[in-house]
């Protein structure tokens, strides 16, 4: 059997190198480059990405896309996030909203929203999780009720990343309160500047404020901004989560910190010997990165089975936590002072929470992918 050649074509190498050069330019002088797709708000960078054709890379030209192969988008975003380019102003619409509108939206919705996303002019957030409904989307309580020819939305969303800077929110709301928990949900596009929308940034222990609480009080939404099937949003949500969980962002959020930490390790004659446990963990992380990258590439190339993004996110985000711990070990006592390593180890628990907790994802892996039986109520077998 012939060996697998993992080498990229010269064209892909050149594209990745161009993206790395861009990232190095726009991050010059930034104190923190980790988690840049979440906390790196920079509208100017978003617009420049649009001018370069690096947003909507795989989308149809009819709506401003570039119809490039998915592997090219992978090459670009891997380089950008690995080196800390601030993408938060355009990441959610490019990763998630655009593909969702292409699959479930109307032509009118695509005409209205996709060109601005491709140009980097529109910032979006996603109104999914609620105070009593985190990973369990089926239990959400935000309600949309008929009002004339449109809808009125009432409720609260939480951990809504980027809401303070967003122009639009993709909101999941309950439209049939009498339906079963997984039924009766619909999706809406909500103007974040509409009357009745209140955004409260949440300051976390690292002093980041990208998570927000969003309150909707009698917010008017026209019928033209309801997306997809009425009362049938759960299937749409699951498809949207495939985009959210299976990407390279779940593997390389803190890779720049890792590369900088590794650069400080030196064996004689350049420095003290590298401790054996650090050497061993370094080797393990190098192997883990390559495994995670291949998982993401399966998603990118359409080779992964349905639901595989739960596997990908579980592996990749647990890997990111290991990276954070390794960087603290490399920093040694200096990690007790506030800096990048200290910030990242404090932030790292969030990797396996946001986008669906690891506990929920492991259940998905077991039940939906492996077909394992559920534990009976009360633990009785």
Number of C-alpha atoms within 10 A of each C-alpha: 3 4 5 6 6 7 8 10 9 9 10 17 15 13 17 21 15 16 23 22 14 18 20 16 11 17 17 10 9 10 9 18 24 26 25 23 22 22 20 23 21 15 19 14 21 26 22 15 19 21 13 11 17 24 29 27 23 17 21 13 13 12 19 20 20 17 13 16 13 16 13 19 19 20 21 21 23 21 23 26 27 25 27 27 29 28 23 27 28 31 25 22 29 21 17 19 23 22 19 19 19 16 13 16 17 16 11 10 17 17 13 12 18 25 20 17 27 28 22 27 16 21 25 29 28 24 26 25 26 22 12 14 15 20 20 16 21 16 16 24 23 22 21 27 17 14 13 9 9 15 21 17 27 20 18 23 25 24 21 23 24 25 27 21 18 19 17 21 23 21 21 28 25 27 24 17 15 9 12 11 17 17 19 19 30 24 26 23 22 25 18 23 11 14 12 14 19 16 18 15 19 17 12 12 10 13 10 14 18 21 20 20 21 23 19 22 15 17 19 22 21 16 15 13 19 22 22 18 15 14 18 16 24 20 13 18 17 13 17 18 18 19 18 20 26 26 24 27 25 26 29 28 28 27 21 18 23 23 13 11 18 15 9 11 17 12 11 8 7 8 10 10 12 14 11 9 10 16 13 11 14 16 11 12 18 10 12 18 19 11 15 23 20 15 23 28 19 17 23 20 12 11 12 16 10 13 19 21 25 24 21 27 30 25 20 29 26 17 21 27 20 18 28 24 18 21 24 22 16 19 17 11 9 13 17 11 10 10 12 20 29 19 20 24 21 15 18 20 15 13 23 22 15 16 19 21 18 21 13 14 22 15 15 19 19 14 13 14 16 10 10 12 9 11 9 8 7 6 7 6 7
